[in-house]
Amino acid sequence: MRIITGKAKGLRLKTPAGWTTRPTSDRVKESLFSVLNGMIDFSEVETVLDIFAGTGSLGLESVSRGAESAVFIDSSTTDLIGDNVRRAKFENQCRVLRGDFVGLMKKISRQNLQFELIFSDPPYKKNLAQISINLVAELDLLKINGLLVVEHGGDEIFDSLPENLSPVRKLSYGNTTTIEIYSKNLSR
């Protein structure tokens, strides 16, 4: 796993031993960021939120491409994320938070923080993708015209979409991984 382009291009990220995470493959990440490049200008992104960050790959890729800063949330791999942040030399641009994502997202909301880009890549088949989508909308964490990128198992189906989010694009990678991109807009 590596950073594809930008300031830290080519940096190999450390990955955890064992099966505690399911990192987004380089091929899938490259395809995702190719789509995102057509939708946003990373140099205009102030802050990225990476929920279920794992290795920190998605948030670090965003900072490498020009995003000003990133906040990472994970319950178990924060030491690994911190190490990857240091290796990329992004210490002054990144905050790594350890704990339950629900509590940390509520804490961020109380600080009145909002994000132009939010990644949610939870463990599959635990309904955490739906929960994270609902929390992003309920806590008003996404800026107007911001993007929420949710990775989930190909067989997971969401109950409904919060009213203030609109589907923008759906990317499928085989029958195991689906990435859905939503936008927050004024019209809904």
SESE-311847 format. One record per residue (C-alpha): y, z, x negated. Coordinates in steps of 0.02 Angstrom, whole numbers, m for minus. Layout:
<r <Y,Z,X>>,
...
***
This chain:
<r <0,0,0>>,
<r <168,m52,m69>>,
<r <351,m77,m26>>,
<r <369,m262,11>>,
<r <551,m300,m29>>,
<r <721,m227,m68>>,
<r <778,m94,m191>>,
<r <602,m22,m216>>,
<r <508,m188,m204>>,
<r <332,m181,m270>>,
<r <321,10,m278>>,
<r <142,64,m243>>,
<r <144,210,m123>>,
<r <26,355,m142>>,
<r <m96,371,2>>,
<r <m191,525,59>>,
<r <m371,556,12>>,
<r <m490,563,159>>,
<r <m460,507,337>>,
<r <m311,611,393>>,
<r <m203,455,414>>,
<r <m225,272,457>>,
<r <m89,186,356>>,
<r <m17,23,420>>,
<r <m91,m114,311>>,
<r <23,m217,199>>,
<r <m19,m372,302>>,
<r <29,m291,467>>,
<r <185,m210,391>>,
<r <241,m376,316>>,
<r <220,m461,485>>,
<r <313,m321,576>>,
<r <460,m322,456>>,
<r <469,m511,464>>,
<r <495,m493,653>>,
<r <617,m347,631>>,
<r <721,m447,505>>,
<r <756,m571,642>>,
<r <812,m432,760>>,
<r <916,m314,652>>,
<r <1018,m311,494>>,
<r <949,m166,393>>,
<r <1113,m148,299>>,
<r <1192,m97,464>>,
<r <1061,35,505>>,
<r <1126,211,475>>,
<r <970,313,506>>,
<r <786,277,537>>,
<r <665,401,616>>,
<r <483,386,562>>,
<r <371,491,677>>,
<r <190,522,622>>,
<r <252,457,455>>,
<r <88,472,357>>,
<r <136,398,189>>,
<r <316,364,240>>,
<r <286,178,218>>,
<r <385,115,368>>,
<r <538,224,340>>,
<r <537,190,153>>,
<r <524,3,182>>,
<r <677,16,295>>,
<r <779,110,164>>,
<r <723,m12,30>>,
<r <789,m153,140>>,
<r <960,m71,158>>,
<r <952,64,292>>,
<r <1067,207,243>>,
<r <942,349,271>>,
<r <777,401,349>>,
<r <703,556,430>>,
<r <514,576,419>>,
<r <409,685,535>>,
<r <228,728,501>>,
<r <119,881,526>>,
<r <13,866,370>>,
<r <70,738,240>>,
<r <247,794,201>>,
<r <208,830,18>>,
<r <141,654,0>>,
<r <292,579,89>>,
<r <408,682,m23>>,
<r <318,617,m177>>,
<r <336,437,m115>>,
<r <522,468,m79>>,
<r <546,531,m258>>,
<r <448,385,m332>>,
<r <560,264,m235>>,
<r <714,360,m296>>,
<r <776,388,m117>>,
<r <791,578,m124>>,
<r <974,574,m71>>,
<r <937,462,77>>,
<r <783,545,153>>,
<r <736,704,244>>,
<r <554,753,267>>,
<r <511,872,409>>,
<r <343,959,428>>,
<r <278,1017,595>>,
<r <238,972,773>>,
<r <326,810,820>>,
<r <376,873,993>>,
<r <466,1027,925>>,
<r <547,929,783>>,
<r <607,790,898>>,
<r <684,922,1013>>,
<r <768,1002,862>>,
<r <839,834,808>>,
<r <902,805,985>>,
<r <993,973,985>>,
<r <1083,912,828>>,
<r <1144,762,929>>,
<r <1063,639,809>>,
<r <1025,463,866>>,
<r <939,321,774>>,
<r <956,132,769>>,
<r <771,115,725>>,
<r <626,230,768>>,
<r <445,206,714>>,
<r <304,296,803>>,
<r <131,269,727>>,
<r <24,410,799>>,
<r <m164,433,787>>,
<r <m247,315,910>>,
<r <m329,365,1075>>,
<r <m240,532,1094>>,
<r <m101,477,1214>>,
<r <26,520,1078>>,
<r <106,348,1084>>,
<r <150,372,1268>>,
<r <212,549,1235>>,
<r <322,491,1090>>,
<r <397,348,1195>>,
<r <437,469,1335>>,
<r <515,596,1215>>,
<r <624,466,1129>>,
<r <693,416,1300>>,
<r <705,592,1372>>,
<r <790,665,1218>>,
<r <907,515,1201>>,
<r <860,487,1018>>,
<r <883,298,1017>>,
<r <1057,222,1005>>,
<r <1110,86,1125>>,
<r <1031,m78,1068>>,
<r <920,22,950>>,
<r <737,m22,926>>,
<r <584,87,954>>,
<r <429,19,866>>,
<r <264,94,928>>,
<r <97,60,845>>,
<r <m58,102,946>>,
<r <m239,56,973>>,
<r <m265,m113,1054>>,
<r <m358,m34,1199>>,
<r <m224,96,1239>>,
<r <m126,64,1398>>,
<r <37,153,1440>>,
<r <69,230,1610>>,
<r <247,171,1625>>,
<r <402,139,1524>>,
<r <556,252,1538>>,
<r <697,167,1634>>,
<r <816,157,1486>>,
<r <693,61,1376>>,
<r <653,m124,1390>>,
<r <505,m212,1309>>,
<r <562,m337,1178>>,
<r <407,m397,1087>>,
<r <221,m361,1076>>,
<r <121,m399,919>>,
<r <m68,m390,916>>,
<r <m176,m382,761>>,
<r <m356,m412,808>>,
<r <m422,m296,942>>,
<r <m379,m135,851>>,
<r <m191,m130,824>>,
<r <m46,m170,939>>,
<r <138,m147,898>>,
<r <262,m144,1040>>,
<r <449,m152,1013>>,
<r <569,m81,1142>>,
<r <758,m80,1151>>,
<r <877,42,1232>>,
<r <1011,m46,1330>>,
<r <1152,m7,1449>>,
<r <1087,m112,1594>>,
<r <940,0,1635>>,
***
